[in-house]
């Protein structure tokens, strides 16, 4: 079954750090842009960061300098290192794999990140 599985979410105090992981099969990762999105209560899902097959990265302005996306193709895993977390980072974080040529747009089930004292 083709799927993405996220892990690493949890409760953290403001200023703390978390690392999210997303594991998938090789068939998903090969040639796909891997992204992390998030959805806070009452808000639309937004793109947080993405990593293209060519190695280019993108970050939404609110996380620049605090979050880092990386991928390990050998492990079919994409990571999101989140530092200096703020309460406004609280959301469900979703992993996404997108490959236009293969008509692939796959989502994980999400992992909850709560930043609170």
N, C-alpha and C positions, 0 to 999 in steps of 0.2 A: 504494500500500500504506500502510495506516495504521500509523504507527510513531512512537516517541520515540527520540531519539538523544542519549545523554549524552556529555560530553567534559569534560576539565579535571582528571581525576584524576592521581595521580602520587605520587612519594616526596618527603616534606618533613620537615624536622627539627622536633622539638617547639618550639612557639612560633611556627612559621611560618604561612603563609596559602596558601590555594588558592581558586580560584573555579570551581565546577562550572557547566556550562551544559547545558540540555536543550532541544532543538529539536524541534518537531513541526509538523503541519499546522494551518491555521486551523480546520479542522473539529474538531480535537482540543481546541484551547485555548478555543474559544468556549463560555463558560458552564461550564467545568470547574474543579473544584478541582485545583490542581497541587500535588504534594507531592514531597518528597525522603524516602526511606527508606534505611536501611542495614542490612547484615547482616555481623556479624563472625563469624569462624570459630567454629563450635560454638554459636552463639547464634541466636535467632530474629530475623527481620527486624523492625525497629522504625521507627516514624515519627519523623523528625527535625524536619521543618518542613512547613507547608503554607500555601497562599495561596489564599483563596477568590475567586470572581469578584467579590464585593462589596468585596474589599480587606482582609478580615480575615486576620491571620496567627496561626499557632500554632507554638510551639517546645517540644520536649521539654526538661525541666528541665536536663539535662546540657549543653545547648548554648546556653542563654539567655545573652545578653550577648556571645557569641562568634560565632555564626552569624547570617546575615541572608538571608532568602529574598526574592526580588523577581521580578517578571515584566514582560516587555515584550511586550504584546499585538500591537504592530505587527510585531514580529519573530518572533512565536510562540515565544518563548523564556522559560524560567524559569531563574533563577540561584540558586546557593547560595554566598554568600561565607562562607568559613570562616577565622576568625582565631584566634590563640592555640591552635593545634592541639595536641592531646595524644595520647599513644600509644593511649589508649582510643578515639580517634576512628577508628582503623584499621578499615576495613571496605570492602565493596563498596557503593557508593551507587547507588541506583536512583531514577529519575524515574517518577512516577505521575500519570496523568490520570484523574480520576473525575467522572462525571456520572450521577447516579442517574436523572434523567429520561430520559436517552438510553441507559440501561443500558450505560454505558461504564466500563470499568476496565482501563486500558491501562498496561503497564509497559515501560520501556526495558530494555536488556540489562545495564546497570550499568557503572560505572567504578570502578576500584580506587583507594582512597586509603590510603596507608601513611605513618604518622607514626613516624619512627625516626631516631635519631642514628647 
